[in-house]
């Protein structure tokens, strides 16, 4: 991925030097392994801090919401680009404000999984094509990249940016053969009681820090329903009913909009896979309307359009 | 100060004896996480993992705590009487890391100020005996030795346990700690060299803390200069304003009060709050003095690394546990921010892009 870094710097430097953009939003090398920090660069001589590797899992569309700069460069992998499309459709940014630096993506590394697999603290992670080398105090392990991808990346169907003005490399092949919804189907197959127990255990560690919500480009309401104080809709304690209400409603607000970018799960400090909720809705949108969010600037999302042939299986 | 030797074979037995008089808390593995939580009857704490994801703070200061109950039913003779929840029974926080234990010393300054005493925090604190576990494997993100404590630091602890393979050495620090050891039935005095060995292990562990943070200039830089520093936009850009840093932090103390009423019965709750949330400072008028992300991020760092430093004159409001460094979803690193603040005005460049 070193070539991507060079290309991103070259493009960002050119855009800034030629005053085509006022800022470029990308990633800089983090202070921890597998953690890069979203950043912005405003000067051509500062583009050397921009990097790209398998630890750029945060969705940069989130940093575009309501920006007022006339021209913004933004680095975007497949899912980021789909969320940029969604942002444009939902009037959170204008297409003409953006110069999209597209990154054909081969997936992000699952930092949690690698940490759990390692026999000690992970001190360095090096990517070398298909190999991911993990080093720590007294150990070095080598993994195949495809085996340590984030769960959402392993089943991603849109690794190439769907919208871009520049591209940092040749498009990568899409994973058309993967089964996207095996995990959702496994839960759909559970009994009501089993589902209840499953979700109760899933949400038990939740701290209500709202990292999942805040890392999500779709969650841009000026005041979220859980923060609304007049009237207050949801209790603020650790009462499980309130915790569930937050997670379930947040997921429903993402119906027909979620691109399964995985930022929510990646951001969670206690490792909750809340993607399961949004993914169920993503699957429903796909099966009912053949809809995948963020693929086209022309098409309106399924939940704000009506077609006579829309399925209505819930009306019996 | 005495040193007791606890054979590991007597560990579970001793905890069982202590359980009769103390409610036990300690590190437990829950799923993939180590958490600091109440132990079930007969459960022993898991001492092999890294420091717990959430700190021991909840033992004294739960994320959600009922302060009192009330009834609004006018037929109830006790209607509108605020009934305080019962005082906590004695509890023991087991295998607290010295950094987490030291956090209670810092936090106490807030909850036991000369003019205001927080009865709820104080009664939980008074009911707790802190049994520390010396830390021999600090992480790369630990900077406790720059933050006023260290892997064998004793301030805030009643007992310090040191793991010596087949047994623990229990260094008694307070009478409260001695009473706990007595209740657990651990009475075998350690050999005369034990203290010397602890001192040796302490130096070795301190040497393993590789991350350091400079704090020497924080007090002398004027508040307003730091407040108006040129790096806050850069520091705050990535922040998503979640509560990860503040909720995992052992030294964050801010809270929110809520009443929850169902029918005619209600409770008043105290919940953790976070300066990262816009609602935290939203006024009744609708005005929000910290309405922008950059203001909230600045507040968090200024509070920990400047206002606290100036107010109490005893270092930073941080124990260097590294949780916020490890779990910030966007890698905002307090060590880097502290470096920027401490070096402000000194080297003009300040590494800002």
Interface residues (C-beta under 8 A of the other chain):
Chain A: X30 X31 X32 X35 X36 X37 X38 X39 X40 X41 X42 X43 X46 X49 X58 X62 X63 X112 X116 X121 X123 X201 X204 X205 X207 X208 X209 X210 X211 X213 X214 X215 X223 X227 X229 X235 X236 X237 X238 X239 X266 X267 X268 X269 X270 X271
Chain B: X30 X31 X32 X33 X35 X50 X53 X54 X63 X64 X139 X140 X141 X234 X237 X238 X240 X241 X242 X243 X244 X246 X247 X248 X256 X258 X260 X269 X271 X274 X277 X278 X279 X282 X325 X326 X327 X328 X329 X330 X331 X332 X333 X335 X336 X353
